[in-house]
Amino acid sequence: MNTTLRVDATPCAPALLLRPWGEADIGPLVEAFRDPALRRGARGPMESAEDVRAWLEVQRSGWVTGERLGFAVQEDRPGPGGGALAGSVVIKRGDLGQESAEAGYWTAAHARGRGVAPRALEAVTRWAFESFGADGLECVKLLHQVDNPASCRVAEKARYGFRQILPALPPSFPVPGHLHVRWAGDPA
């Protein structure tokens, strides 16, 4: 599956192009992960081309198995920097046919505060329901740590309703978190 999604421009923000990750993303990913805020939430190092290649292989394998459908998010506008990597959004499905999936995302430092994450998350969530609803997908869950209010705002803007506070689960989730959920039947 080689899926590319486009999110229309708004009066305040350029269009977005969401596409599978590729070799051309190595340099931009190394650059994006120089940001300390992004590194804090990362599951592993992304400091070298070798680190990124290993991560890209996980992304490629995820598309093959259908368990991890990751998209590079880039702003789609003319001019210098117009195609710059702006972030990432992923749908993690686990066992195929499950009624739920999990969404994840991050935004590069230069693109924060411009609506990239909620717009990309909304597009991928809609695509997931359209693509996998017939297979039983009923909801997409989103988890973030309570000390990340920006992620809470992204969830709300992408119409993921807050459900509950989750306990910490070190080492991958060292502090309590929020669970947000978006249901397939939620109004558009």
C-alpha positions as YAML, in Angstrom:
chain: A
units: angstrom
residues:
- id: 1
  name: MET
  ca: [0.00, 0.00, 0.00]
- id: 2
  name: ASN
  ca: [1.43, 3.36, -1.01]
- id: 3
  name: THR
  ca: [-1.01, 5.96, 0.27]
- id: 4
  name: THR
  ca: [-0.58, 9.69, -0.09]
- id: 5
  name: LEU
  ca: [-3.04, 12.14, 1.44]
- id: 6
  name: ARG
  ca: [-3.43, 15.86, 0.83]
- id: 7
  name: VAL
  ca: [-4.89, 18.34, 3.29]
- id: 8
  name: ASP
  ca: [-6.18, 21.55, 1.75]
- id: 9
  name: ALA
  ca: [-4.71, 24.91, 2.68]
- id: 10
  name: THR
  ca: [-6.61, 27.14, 5.06]
- id: 11
  name: PRO
  ca: [-6.59, 30.95, 5.07]
- id: 12
  name: CYS
  ca: [-3.82, 30.76, 7.70]
- id: 13
  name: ALA
  ca: [-1.89, 27.60, 6.79]
- id: 14
  name: PRO
  ca: [-0.47, 25.92, 3.70]
- id: 15
  name: ALA
  ca: [-1.68, 22.61, 2.31]
- id: 16
  name: LEU
  ca: [-0.13, 19.46, 3.74]
- id: 17
  name: LEU
  ca: [1.12, 16.39, 1.92]
- id: 18
  name: LEU
  ca: [1.11, 13.14, 3.92]
- id: 19
  name: ARG
  ca: [3.11, 10.30, 2.38]
- id: 20
  name: PRO
  ca: [5.03, 7.17, 3.40]
- id: 21
  name: TRP
  ca: [8.56, 7.77, 4.67]
- id: 22
  name: GLY
  ca: [11.55, 7.32, 2.34]
- id: 23
  name: GLU
  ca: [15.31, 7.61, 2.01]
- id: 24
  name: ALA
  ca: [15.04, 11.30, 1.14]
- id: 25
  name: ASP
  ca: [13.81, 11.89, 4.71]
- id: 26
  name: ILE
  ca: [17.08, 10.84, 6.39]
- id: 27
  name: GLY
  ca: [18.63, 14.32, 6.56]
- id: 28
  name: PRO
  ca: [15.40, 16.10, 7.54]
- id: 29
  name: LEU
  ca: [14.74, 13.52, 10.29]
- id: 30
  name: VAL
  ca: [18.22, 13.89, 11.77]
- id: 31
  name: GLU
  ca: [17.70, 17.66, 11.73]
- id: 32
  name: ALA
  ca: [14.22, 17.47, 13.28]
- id: 33
  name: PHE
  ca: [15.47, 15.26, 16.12]
- id: 34
  name: ARG
  ca: [18.10, 17.79, 17.15]
- id: 35
  name: ASP
  ca: [15.19, 19.46, 18.94]
- id: 36
  name: PRO
  ca: [15.35, 18.54, 22.67]
- id: 37
  name: ALA
  ca: [11.54, 18.61, 23.00]
- id: 38
  name: LEU
  ca: [11.17, 16.06, 20.21]
- id: 39
  name: ARG
  ca: [13.93, 13.84, 21.61]
- id: 40
  name: ARG
  ca: [12.18, 13.70, 25.01]
- id: 41
  name: GLY
  ca: [9.23, 11.89, 23.46]
- id: 42
  name: ALA
  ca: [11.25, 9.62, 21.16]
- id: 43
  name: ARG
  ca: [11.45, 5.90, 21.82]
- id: 44
  name: GLY
  ca: [15.02, 5.65, 20.59]
- id: 45
  name: PRO
  ca: [17.91, 7.71, 19.26]
- id: 46
  name: MET
  ca: [17.60, 9.46, 15.91]
- id: 47
  name: GLU
  ca: [21.01, 11.12, 15.88]
- id: 48
  name: SER
  ca: [22.61, 9.59, 12.81]
- id: 49
  name: ALA
  ca: [21.75, 8.36, 9.34]
- id: 50
  name: GLU
  ca: [22.11, 4.78, 10.66]
- id: 51
  name: ASP
  ca: [19.56, 5.46, 13.44]
- id: 52
  name: VAL
  ca: [17.15, 6.92, 10.90]
- id: 53
  name: ARG
  ca: [17.62, 4.04, 8.44]
- id: 54
  name: ALA
  ca: [16.69, 1.57, 11.20]
- id: 55
  name: TRP
  ca: [13.61, 3.67, 12.01]
- id: 56
  name: LEU
  ca: [12.68, 3.88, 8.32]
- id: 57
  name: GLU
  ca: [12.85, 0.08, 8.12]
- id: 58
  name: VAL
  ca: [10.32, -0.13, 10.98]
- id: 59
  name: GLN
  ca: [8.08, 2.25, 9.03]
- id: 60
  name: ARG
  ca: [8.43, 0.23, 5.82]
- id: 61
  name: SER
  ca: [7.73, -3.03, 7.63]
- id: 62
  name: GLY
  ca: [4.69, -1.50, 9.28]
- id: 63
  name: TRP
  ca: [3.16, -0.74, 5.88]
- id: 64
  name: VAL
  ca: [3.88, -4.29, 4.70]
- id: 65
  name: THR
  ca: [2.17, -5.88, 7.72]
- id: 66
  name: GLY
  ca: [-0.51, -3.18, 8.02]
- id: 67
  name: GLU
  ca: [0.29, -2.80, 11.72]
- id: 68
  name: ARG
  ca: [2.01, 0.61, 11.62]
- id: 69
  name: LEU
  ca: [0.93, 3.06, 8.95]
- id: 70
  name: GLY
  ca: [3.27, 6.02, 9.29]
- id: 71
  name: PHE
  ca: [3.14, 9.20, 7.23]
- id: 72
  name: ALA
  ca: [5.72, 11.93, 6.76]
- id: 73
  name: VAL
  ca: [3.95, 15.29, 6.91]
- id: 74
  name: GLN
  ca: [5.28, 18.11, 4.80]
- id: 75
  name: GLU
  ca: [3.97, 21.55, 4.07]
- id: 76
  name: ASP
  ca: [3.00, 21.81, 0.43]
- id: 77
  name: ARG
  ca: [3.71, 25.34, -0.71]
- id: 78
  name: PRO
  ca: [5.91, 26.93, -3.36]
- id: 79
  name: GLY
  ca: [9.24, 28.51, -2.64]
- id: 80
  name: PRO
  ca: [12.24, 27.73, -0.43]
- id: 81
  name: GLY
  ca: [11.34, 25.41, 2.42]
- id: 82
  name: GLY
  ca: [7.89, 24.82, 0.93]
- id: 83
  name: GLY
  ca: [8.27, 21.06, 0.99]
- id: 84
  name: ALA
  ca: [10.00, 20.92, 4.35]
- id: 85
  name: LEU
  ca: [9.32, 18.03, 6.70]
- id: 86
  name: ALA
  ca: [6.80, 19.34, 9.23]
- id: 87
  name: GLY
  ca: [6.04, 16.22, 11.25]
- id: 88
  name: SER
  ca: [4.78, 12.69, 11.47]
- id: 89
  name: VAL
  ca: [1.46, 10.96, 12.04]
- id: 90
  name: VAL
  ca: [0.90, 7.23, 12.45]
- id: 91
  name: ILE
  ca: [-1.94, 4.77, 12.91]
- id: 92
  name: LYS
  ca: [-0.91, 1.65, 14.85]
- id: 93
  name: ARG
  ca: [-3.33, -1.19, 14.27]
- id: 94
  name: GLY
  ca: [-1.83, -4.13, 16.16]
- id: 95
  name: ASP
  ca: [-3.86, -7.19, 15.28]
- id: 96
  name: LEU
  ca: [-5.75, -6.68, 12.05]
- id: 97
  name: GLY
  ca: [-9.49, -6.74, 12.53]
- id: 98
  name: GLN
  ca: [-9.34, -5.17, 15.99]
- id: 99
  name: GLU
  ca: [-12.02, -2.63, 16.78]
- id: 100
  name: SER
  ca: [-9.45, -0.03, 17.90]
- id: 101
  name: ALA
  ca: [-6.20, 1.47, 16.70]
- id: 102
  name: GLU
  ca: [-3.83, 4.03, 18.21]
- id: 103
  name: ALA
  ca: [-2.72, 7.34, 16.72]
- id: 104
  name: GLY
  ca: [0.58, 9.06, 17.30]
- id: 105
  name: TYR
  ca: [2.19, 12.22, 15.97]
- id: 106
  name: TRP
  ca: [4.95, 14.76, 16.38]
- id: 107
  name: THR
  ca: [5.65, 18.15, 14.86]
- id: 108
  name: ALA
  ca: [9.06, 19.56, 13.90]
- id: 109
  name: ALA
  ca: [10.05, 22.62, 15.92]
- id: 110
  name: HIS
  ca: [9.81, 25.01, 12.95]
- id: 111
  name: ALA
  ca: [6.21, 23.94, 12.22]
- id: 112
  name: ARG
  ca: [4.72, 24.06, 15.73]
- id: 113
  name: GLY
  ca: [1.81, 26.35, 16.45]
- id: 114
  name: ARG
  ca: [0.61, 26.39, 12.83]
- id: 115
  name: GLY
  ca: [-2.06, 23.67, 12.99]
- id: 116
  name: VAL
  ca: [0.06, 20.99, 11.31]
- id: 117
  name: ALA
  ca: [-0.56, 18.21, 13.85]
- id: 118
  name: PRO
  ca: [-4.35, 18.54, 14.23]
- id: 119
  name: ARG
  ca: [-4.90, 18.85, 10.48]
- id: 120
  name: ALA
  ca: [-2.66, 15.85, 9.70]
- id: 121
  name: LEU
  ca: [-4.19, 13.80, 12.53]
- id: 122
  name: GLU
  ca: [-7.71, 14.60, 11.33]
- id: 123
  name: ALA
  ca: [-6.86, 13.52, 7.77]
- id: 124
  name: VAL
  ca: [-5.22, 10.24, 8.78]
- id: 125
  name: THR
  ca: [-8.00, 9.42, 11.24]
- id: 126
  name: ARG
  ca: [-10.64, 9.95, 8.55]
- id: 127
  name: TRP
  ca: [-8.58, 7.84, 6.12]
- id: 128
  name: ALA
  ca: [-8.22, 5.03, 8.72]
- id: 129
  name: PHE
  ca: [-11.99, 4.86, 9.29]
- id: 130
  name: GLU
  ca: [-12.65, 4.88, 5.54]
- id: 131
  name: SER
  ca: [-9.99, 2.25, 4.86]
- id: 132
  name: PHE
  ca: [-10.51, -0.10, 7.80]
- id: 133
  name: GLY
  ca: [-14.09, 0.45, 8.96]
- id: 134
  name: ALA
  ca: [-15.27, -2.56, 6.98]
- id: 135
  name: ASP
  ca: [-12.63, -4.63, 8.84]
- id: 136
  name: GLY
  ca: [-14.14, -3.62, 12.18]
- id: 137
  name: LEU
  ca: [-12.24, -0.43, 13.10]
- id: 138
  name: GLU
  ca: [-14.58, 1.48, 15.41]
- id: 139
  name: CYS
  ca: [-12.30, 3.84, 17.32]
- id: 140
  name: VAL
  ca: [-8.84, 5.36, 17.35]
- id: 141
  name: LYS
  ca: [-7.17, 6.03, 20.70]
- id: 142
  name: LEU
  ca: [-4.63, 8.71, 21.41]
- id: 143
  name: LEU
  ca: [-2.41, 8.74, 24.49]
- id: 144
  name: HIS
  ca: [-0.15, 11.49, 25.75]
- id: 145
  name: GLN
  ca: [1.57, 12.35, 28.99]
- id: 146
  name: VAL
  ca: [-0.21, 14.82, 31.28]
- id: 147
  name: ASP
  ca: [2.82, 17.11, 31.14]
- id: 148
  name: ASN
  ca: [2.24, 17.67, 27.41]
- id: 149
  name: PRO
  ca: [-0.62, 20.21, 27.13]
- id: 150
  name: ALA
  ca: [0.16, 20.83, 23.45]
- id: 151
  name: SER
  ca: [-0.76, 17.21, 22.65]
- id: 152
  name: CYS
  ca: [-3.99, 17.65, 24.58]
- id: 153
  name: ARG
  ca: [-4.86, 20.65, 22.39]
- id: 154
  name: VAL
  ca: [-4.04, 18.68, 19.23]
- id: 155
  name: ALA
  ca: [-6.33, 15.86, 20.35]
- id: 156
  name: GLU
  ca: [-9.18, 18.28, 21.05]
- id: 157
  name: LYS
  ca: [-8.77, 20.09, 17.73]
- id: 158
  name: ALA
  ca: [-8.82, 16.75, 15.88]
- id: 159
  name: ARG
  ca: [-12.06, 15.87, 17.75]
- id: 160
  name: TYR
  ca: [-10.61, 13.17, 20.00]
- id: 161
  name: GLY
  ca: [-12.66, 13.29, 23.19]
- id: 162
  name: PHE
  ca: [-10.95, 13.04, 26.58]
- id: 163
  name: ARG
  ca: [-11.85, 9.76, 28.30]
- id: 164
  name: GLN
  ca: [-9.62, 9.25, 31.34]
- id: 165
  name: ILE
  ca: [-6.33, 9.75, 33.13]
- id: 166
  name: LEU
  ca: [-4.02, 6.75, 32.82]
- id: 167
  name: PRO
  ca: [-1.43, 5.68, 35.39]
- id: 168
  name: ALA
  ca: [2.26, 5.92, 34.58]
- id: 169
  name: LEU
  ca: [3.79, 2.81, 32.98]
- id: 170
  name: PRO
  ca: [7.58, 3.25, 33.12]
- id: 171
  name: PRO
  ca: [9.82, 3.16, 31.21]
- id: 172
  name: SER
  ca: [7.88, 4.01, 28.03]
- id: 173
  name: PHE
  ca: [5.21, 6.11, 29.78]
- id: 174
  name: PRO
  ca: [7.02, 7.52, 32.85]
- id: 175
  name: VAL
  ca: [4.27, 9.88, 34.06]
- id: 176
  name: PRO
  ca: [0.46, 9.62, 34.08]
- id: 177
  name: GLY
  ca: [-1.26, 10.22, 30.77]
- id: 178
  name: HIS
  ca: [-4.48, 11.18, 29.09]
- id: 179
  name: LEU
  ca: [-6.54, 8.85, 26.94]
- id: 180
  name: HIS
  ca: [-8.51, 10.53, 24.13]
- id: 181
  name: VAL
  ca: [-10.78, 8.58, 21.76]
- id: 182
  name: ARG
  ca: [-12.30, 9.28, 18.37]
- id: 183
  name: TRP
  ca: [-15.21, 7.05, 17.30]
- id: 184
  name: ALA
  ca: [-16.00, 6.18, 13.68]
- id: 185
  name: GLY
  ca: [-19.54, 7.53, 14.05]
- id: 186
  name: ASP
  ca: [-18.51, 10.90, 15.52]
- id: 187
  name: PRO
  ca: [-19.89, 13.81, 13.49]
- id: 188
  name: ALA
  ca: [-17.54, 15.29, 10.90]
...
